[in-house]
Amino acid sequence: MHKSLRITAIAAACAVAGGVVYGAGAATAGQSTANSTHEPYNIGLLVKDIDTYYGTTADANGVYQASPDSLYAKDLARMDAAAERQIDQAARKAHHRGERPAVVFDIDDTLLLSLDYEKRYNYTYNSTTWADYVNKADRPGVFGSAELVRYAASKGVEVFYNSGLSEAQRTAAVENLKKIGADVNLDTAHMFLKDKANPPSYLNACATPGTWTCTTVQYKSGTRKHIEDDLGYDIVANFGDQYSDLDGGYADRTYKLPNPTYFVS
Ligand SMILES: [Mg+2]
């Protein structure tokens, strides 16, 4: 992911560390409040909302895990069911017409869940700790996503990966995806990672060897254009947890997975 562009919260958890959270509407007689229409949502309450949404608990190793019974899991299950119906239908149509259907998956927080990292570091980003985390290749799967990858493949739909992870992170990404059961097309012809030093020629509008000015949308949509225009596939569905994974066209349908923990522009 284009981590330098991430917008993150700072030291969020400290606001609730003492256990004192002032709820909305808890004003007492004689208390003066600003009545501002501009005050953002309280960050301590937001952290609690995020924990509730994922059903976050620490496991025996102290690793934060999302609950399979959470609202997060339910949102994903609803989206996955709709996606399977659409992929099945699109695949039949494409095969009937003699076209080659494909699906595209982002990796971070679309296939591999980074909740432990995000909570541990209070939803901030640091390139060193992030690289260490990714290289452990031990992230859990996003609920249902590996099944969706295998479902698409079972319908004769070509699976591609379109990720902001770097070439240096390829080995760890492949190992981690195998571990969660997304063991489909994990080769260099199907997994597109960011190679800033040696960008592919189809990105030449924003990247040449030694210069990289691609935005996330340019990089990701440029990769999808390559899959469609150069490789000859029709992308029937594109999955991502950020709008920048989905904007810029070159997909018949986009699926935005939930992720309230950071924003990548
Ligand atoms: Mg992502």
Residues whose N, C-alpha, C, O or C-beta is under 5 A from the ligand:
A	BS01	MG	D106 I107 D108 D109 T110 D241
